[in-house]
């Protein structure tokens, strides 16, 4: 059965009315509403960020500590609901710090936007690709990008090509968006040159839109961990054997797309959590990363590992179009606080931090998988969730989780029995 329906005119109600209606119809009482929907201040901001706002989802925010990146120590804010992500990131950071930490780099923040044209002849395509057309496009964009150019960004060139299946002609604009993610800048650029593109080509624009692929906005991170430093974390294996198994696990992910999907998803556990904490566009970041992983025509690993000169070496490369200004990034107080924790990085520094985080997340997962598995730790965290569902709160939730874990039966019934046992003990 479906739940009670919201009124058709929901968007016309005042924000507080929408929030009250949402909580009354769909939450299990006032405690659930208080835990699951933020207060009036967050509602006011939400109503500016999205349409028909009814509240703000209280996504957990935690800190992964101890990252040594390019010689500087960082604590990273991560917004994520999945157990173990933050613990795993911090664990890997501690291991990698033993070898000197992560070394990172990032490309200039170049992004692409497109005008797609139909009905373009070969002659029209040639006109659009001519030097005269380039001058007109550059002049049109210069008129709207003055402030961006003063910050060192702006138009960087264009490419014209025809798509073989649809016959559409693409006018690709490359723009340095500086510290922004760039969506508004890029879409404005494409729409600005639309009329010139139509006039020059003789065609008609189908759409003007950015691409989130970001293949020229790459970030990279790497580490080198002496095998002697790996040894304390090898969980019963020799350091040589643990390193060999890590490398083989990477080769498996690079060979088998079925494994690559989850291998890369683990990388994005960290990257997307940092993007979410800084109010960046997680969907765009993930879409670009997975497209990059499949650029050869087969899905492959975003990371790579090797053993050389007595060390395990890890590396990663992926597109990271993260903004440090604009959009919700410098509007939302939580996003501003997250950036402040990171030292108010520019977009390239933020991308470098995210790349190091993604590599750390991957290393933690792969090391755990090949030296004993990940499920035991996951299930201990799952036990705490079961205890909460069973009604435990505060310290009782942790104590009940310990009882469930000790019993080994990770079920709601076991959690309810553990909670009942604690309450009986408290009452005696």
Residue, then its C-alpha position, 0 to 999 in steps of 0.5 A: x500500500x502507498x502512503x498518504x499523498x501530498x497535496x498537488x499544490x505542495x510547492x505553493x505552501x510556505x516552507x514551514x507548512x511543507x516541513x510540518x506536513x512532511x514530518x506529520x505524514x511520513x515520520x514515525x513520531x517527533x523523535x524520528x522527525x528531530x533525528x531525520x530532518x533538520x531545523x528551521x534554519x536549515x529549512x530556510x537554506x534548503x528552500x533557496x537551494x531546491x524547489x519544494x523543500x520540506x527539510x534537510x537530510x541529516x547525512x552523517x559528517x565525520x572526520x578522517x584524520x592523519x593524512x600526510x599530503x605533499x608534506x602537510x597534515x590534513x584532517x578530511x571532512x567526509x559526509x557519508x552514510x556507509x559504515x567503515x568509510x571514515x575509519x578505513x580512510x584514516x587507517x590507510x592514511x596512517x599506514x601511508x604516512x609511514x612511507x612519507x605520505x601522498x604526493x599529488x598534482x592536478x591539471x589546470x581546471x579546463x572544462x568543455x562546453x558544447x553547441x550541438x548543431x543539426x543541418x550543417x553542410x560540409x562547407x558550413x562545418x569548414x566555416x565554423x572551424x575557420x580562423x575567422x570563426x575563432x576570432x568571432x567566438x573569442x570576442x563574444x566570450x571575452x565580452x562576458x568573461x572579464x572577471x574570469x580572465x582577471x583571475x587567470x581563467x577564460x576561453x582557451x580554444x575550440x574544436x569542431x567535429x561531426x558525429x558519424x551516427x547522428x550527423x550533428x556537428x559539435x562546437x566544443x569550447x574549452x574554458x579555464x574555470x579557475x576555482x569554480x566547478x564551472x557548470x554555470x560558466x560553461x553553459x553561459x559560454x555555449x549559449x553566448x556563442x549559439x547565434x554565431x555558431x548557427x550563423x557561421x555553420x548555417x545549421x540550427x542548434x539542438x542544445x547548448x550544454x557543458x560536459x561533465x567528462x572533464x578529461x583535461x581536469x585530471x588529478x593524480x596521487x601516489x605513495x611509496x611504502x617500504x615493505x618494512x613499514x607495511x609489515x605491521x599491517x599485513x595481518x598474519x602475512x609477510x610484507x612481501x606476500x601482502x604486497x604481492x596480493x595487493x598488486x594481484x588484486x589490482x591486476x584483477x580489477x584492471x582485467x575483470x570489469x565485474x571487479x572493477x565496478x566495485x573496486x572503483x566504487x570503493x575509491x569513490x566512497x572517499x571522493x564522493x564523501x569529500x565532494x558531499x561534505x564540501x557541497x560539490x556535485x557528487x553525481x558529476x564527479x562520479x560520472x566523470x570518474x567512471x567514464x574515465x575508467x572506461x575510456x579504453x572501451x573496457x572498464x578498468x581500475x582507476x588505481x594501480x599498484x606495483x612492487x619496486x625497490x623494496x616498496x609497494x607503490x600505489x597511484x591513481x589518476x582521475x578527473x576531479x572537477x571540484x569547486x572551491x567557490x560558486x554554487x552551493x560550495x560557498x553558500x552552505x555553512x557546512x560546506x564553508x566549514x569543511x573547506x575551512x578545515x582543509x585550509x580553504x584550498x583552491x580547486x586544484x588543491x581540493x582535487x589533489x586532496x580528493x585524489x589522495x583520499x580516493x587512493x587511501x580508500x582503495x588501498x585500505x579496502x584492497x589490503x583488507x580484502x587480501x589479508x583477511x576480509x572486510x566483513x567482520x569490521x562491517x558487521x560490528x558496525x552493522x550491529x550498532x545500527x541494529x541496536x538503534x533500530x531495536x530502540x537503544x540510544x546513546x551508550x546503550x546502542x554501543x553496549x547492545x552492539x557489543x552483545x550482538x557481535x559477541x553472539x554472532x547473530x546479526x539480526x534485529x531479533x538478536x538486537x532486541x534481545x540485547x536491548x531487553x537484557x540491558x534494560x533488565x539489568x538497569x532495572x534490577 
